[in-house]
């Protein structure tokens, strides 16, 4: 006589409870970490109000040809690098990324190393990031609640193309 094998089925309630328990265990430390990061960034910005503070939303950052780590940056809430610099003219270089959200799929856009110059003023805050839309569209969308645009670099998929896919925009914050 042959023994029948019984297949054990996991209880769905147990699976859901385990998932929620794991989520809760991981959520709390990451929430605390993010709160510490935010507080540290705010403290850094307020402690450097006599300098120009720039938020750089990119990777492989260089300032005047030197790695950003030389300038003792802080990581902000949005994982950007925040750097306090003496007033003056600086050359920045970085690889910018953004996600273009479509109806069916999302496209990740990534630049080669983009280099640009900015003249930074004492006591001002700046940001540099990549956007899938123009500065004018962004200003219209936010009903004018954006900083002063000081630099806009249109980006295309290939050199010489007229079809702009993204922009690296630098703002002087209000």
C-alpha positions in Angstrom: 0.0 0.0 0.0 1.3 3.4 -1.0 1.4 6.2 1.4 0.0 9.5 0.2 2.1 12.5 0.6 0.4 15.5 2.1 1.6 18.8 1.0 1.7 21.4 3.7 0.3 24.8 2.8 1.4 27.9 4.7 -1.2 29.8 6.5 -1.7 33.2 4.6 -2.3 35.0 7.9 1.1 33.8 9.1 2.8 35.0 6.0 1.2 38.4 6.2 2.0 38.7 9.9 5.6 37.8 9.3 5.9 40.3 6.4 4.3 43.1 8.5 6.6 42.2 11.5 9.7 42.4 9.3 8.5 45.7 7.7 8.0 47.2 11.2 11.4 46.0 12.4 13.1 47.6 9.4 10.9 50.7 9.2 11.7 52.1 12.6 15.6 52.1 12.3 15.3 53.7 8.8 12.9 56.3 10.0 15.3 57.2 12.9 18.2 57.3 10.5 16.4 59.6 8.1 15.4 61.9 11.0 19.0 62.1 12.1 20.1 62.8 8.5 17.5 65.6 8.2 18.5 67.2 11.5 22.2 67.0 10.7 21.6 68.7 7.3 19.5 71.5 8.8 22.2 72.0 11.5 24.9 72.1 8.8 23.0 74.7 6.7 22.2 77.0 9.7 25.8 76.7 11.0 27.2 77.8 7.7 25.0 80.9 7.0 28.2 83.0 6.5 29.1 80.8 3.4 27.4 79.7 0.2 25.6 76.4 0.7 24.9 74.2 -2.3 22.8 71.0 -2.6 24.2 68.7 -5.3 21.8 66.0 -6.5 24.4 64.0 -8.4 27.2 61.4 -8.1 30.9 61.4 -8.7 31.0 65.1 -7.7 34.1 67.2 -8.2 34.5 70.9 -7.3 37.4 72.7 -9.0 38.7 69.3 -10.1 38.8 68.0 -6.5 36.7 65.2 -5.1 33.7 66.6 -3.1 35.0 64.8 0.1 37.8 67.4 0.3 35.1 70.0 1.1 33.5 67.9 4.0 30.0 67.5 2.6 27.0 66.3 4.6 24.4 64.0 3.1 20.9 65.6 3.1 17.4 64.1 3.4 17.2 63.5 -0.3 20.6 61.8 -0.3 22.1 64.9 -1.9 25.5 66.2 -1.0 25.4 69.5 0.8 28.6 71.6 0.7 29.4 74.9 2.3 31.8 77.0 0.3 33.4 80.4 0.6 31.9 82.9 -1.9 33.4 82.9 -5.3 33.5 81.2 -8.7 33.5 77.4 -8.8 33.6 74.6 -11.4 31.3 71.7 -10.6 31.3 68.3 -12.3 28.9 65.4 -11.6 26.9 62.6 -13.1 23.2 63.5 -12.8 20.3 61.0 -12.8 16.5 61.2 -12.9 13.5 59.0 -13.7 11.1 60.0 -16.4 7.7 58.5 -15.4 5.6 57.3 -18.4 2.2 55.8 -18.8 3.4 52.3 -19.2 7.1 52.3 -18.2 9.6 54.5 -16.4 12.9 55.5 -18.0 16.0 56.2 -16.0 18.0 59.0 -17.5 21.7 59.3 -16.6 24.2 61.8 -17.9 27.9 61.6 -18.7 29.9 63.9 -16.5 28.4 67.4 -16.8 30.6 70.3 -16.0 29.4 73.9 -15.2 30.6 77.1 -13.5 28.7 79.0 -10.8 29.4 82.2 -9.0 28.3 81.6 -5.4 27.4 84.5 -3.0 27.8 84.6 0.8 24.7 83.6 2.8 22.9 82.2 -0.2 21.6 78.6 -0.8 21.8 76.9 -4.1 20.7 73.6 -5.6 21.8 71.7 -8.8 19.7 68.8 -10.0 18.5 67.1 -13.2 14.8 67.4 -14.2 12.8 65.9 -17.0 11.2 69.3 -17.8 12.3 72.8 -18.5 12.8 75.6 -15.9 9.7 77.4 -17.4 7.5 74.3 -17.1 8.7 73.7 -13.5 8.0 77.3 -12.6 4.6 77.1 -14.1 3.8 73.8 -12.3 4.9 75.2 -8.9 3.1 78.5 -9.6 6.3 80.5 -9.3 7.3 78.9 -6.0 10.8 78.0 -7.1 14.2 79.6 -6.6 15.8 82.0 -9.1 17.2 80.0 -12.0 20.9 80.8 -12.5 21.8 78.0 -14.9 20.0 75.6 -17.2 21.8 73.0 -19.3 19.5 71.3 -21.8 20.4 67.6 -22.4 19.7 65.5 -25.5 20.1 61.8 -26.1 22.9 62.3 -28.6 25.1 65.2 -29.5 23.7 67.7 -32.0 20.0 66.6 -31.4 17.3 69.2 -31.2 15.2 66.9 -29.0 15.8 68.0 -25.4 15.1 65.1 -23.0 16.2 66.6 -19.6 17.8 69.7 -18.0 20.4 70.2 -15.4 19.1 73.2 -13.5 20.8 75.3 -10.8 18.6 77.4 -8.6 19.4 80.1 -6.1 16.9 79.4 -3.3 14.7 82.1 -1.8 
